[in-house]
Amino acid sequence: MEQQLFVAGFGGQGVLLIGQLVAKAALHEGYEVSWMPAYGPEMRGGEANCSVVVSDEPIGSPLVTEPPVAIFMNLPSMTKFLPTVTVNGSALYNASLISPVPERGDVKLFGIRCNELAEELGNVKTANMVMLGAYIELTKVVTIDSAMEALSQTFGPKKANLLPINRAAMEKGAEAVKEMLK
């Protein structure tokens, strides 16, 4: 088994954290992983992306140039990178911020209203966790429990109070994908 993921958006949207948590959760589940971030010199508002490879065998290259699954958190990223998704691949995109949606008939598109779902929970900063939950439900590459363990380790005890809302956000994202797959 090998699962490749490409995540792209603006700096400040939690793009790198999504990739980090997938990698850490997969490591926790016993997989081989690679996580390769890329970002511009600007922190917030600049382009940020990362590649993640999860495998049950040693990974030959951390590069993900033709991802079977991609996550797009903003329109410029989707416009730029949607053409790289493999034929019959899947693209999850933040439907709160992406309009009009770029067309690609040979890729399954999943529009997740990340910002609105996060706002329903009372914290728009969890939009990336909504997307992470959607990705987990779609691919089953890791579990939400493993992602939460990874988030707990990443946050540490000082931010433990934020774990419940982040779990709720992941669950909302997972539910959104379940509805689309019915």
PyMOL commands that set and color helices and strands:
alter all, ss='L'
color gray80, all
select helices_A, chain A and resi 15-28+75-84+114-121+124-139+144-155+157-181
alter helices_A, ss='H'
color red, helices_A
select strands_A, chain A and resi 2-10+32-39+47-55+69-72+90-94+108-112
alter strands_A, ss='S'
color yellow, strands_A
deselect
rebuild
show_as cartoon
